[in-house]
Amino acid sequence: MNQSSFGSINGENKHHGTPTNPCASDRVPGGSSSGSAVAVGARLVDFSLGTDTGGSVRVPASYCGIFGFRPSHGVVSTTGVIPMAQSLDTVGWFARDPVLLNQVGRVLLQMPDMHPARPEHIFIADDCFKLLSIPSDRVSKVLVNAAEKLLGGHILKTVSLGAYVEERVPSLKLFMGKGSRNEEPNIPSLVALSSAMRLLQRYEFKKNHGEWVSSVKPDLGPGISERVWEAIAATDENIDVCQRMLTELRAALASLVGDLGILAIPTVPGPPPKLQTEASTLETFRVRAFSLLSIAGVSGFCQLSIPLGMYDNLPVAVSLLAKHGSDAFLLNVVEILYDTLKEQVEIAENLGY
């Protein structure tokens, strides 16, 4: 059950309490589907559902040390789900192991069993891994070593994703220079991408809920209240450009990865923040987080967050993305890869990197 804050990636809730992160009780569980993630991470249930508009499955999966899957936009029905922003809304799910995650996927995706296809390429977005607040090798090297051992080093390629997106998504130019460009490190084109995503999200939220919010004036928690009223004040300026960007980014990333390629990025830029951290302190983290989360959010690609053990007693995760509609392929790849990934995680933890 989703117990946390609508529109938050922290999961703190002033009305009903904050679900306890099973990996680190003094840290946020991630939002807004944190209740679902905590139930899986605490072994109360085998799997659970969650909604993901801006990151609300991927973030709590990462923070709670479990698998979280955001499907390709539109492939899982949202019938009966209260919309937040239809251009971005998805229904995803959590599990503790990739086999069950895949089994749930076969039901929700309404797809038969298929012969697993091995990836032809894994693109390591090296600029994205530089956003991490922990040593980037602790995340990227584990994935690279596992892929080399199981699939062969020839499939691994590096890409500067920010430069690629800036070159291939012309409508992004309108948003370049907006947002926290001076925060270091960051990737300006992905900060611009997340700014456009938030603009679209606010616009659609206002269309869906603006009248109710304006008339009822609900009692909202800190952070949530500010973002909701920002949405109510939003205009439709540049919305047509945002919509065009969805198409451009999907085409650009599809051209990069192809039918059997995968893109690897950090799920989030670091471990879960401490409970009740001041919003101003979190701002740099949020900028980096949404830079990463907006890649699948805007492109509509499927994304799977994979737990990679603990670093400094806090959970670590990596994400793999595949082109829109390749959900079954991605779920199968992670199921095949995970045993080798676990071996490399143990090596990394024993070596202290």
Salt bridges, closest charged atoms under 4 A:
ASP26 OD1 - ARG27 NE 3.94
ASP46 OD1 - ARG96 NH2 3.54
ASP52 OD1 - ARG58 NH2 2.88
ASP52 OD1 - ARG70 NH1 2.81
ASP113 OD1 - ARG106 NE 3.33
ASP219 OD1 - LYS14 NZ 2.75
GLU248 OE2 - ARG244 NE 3.91
ASP259 OD1 - LYS323 NZ 2.42
GLU343 OE1 - LYS149 NZ 2.81
GLU349 OE2 - ARG138 NH2 3.72
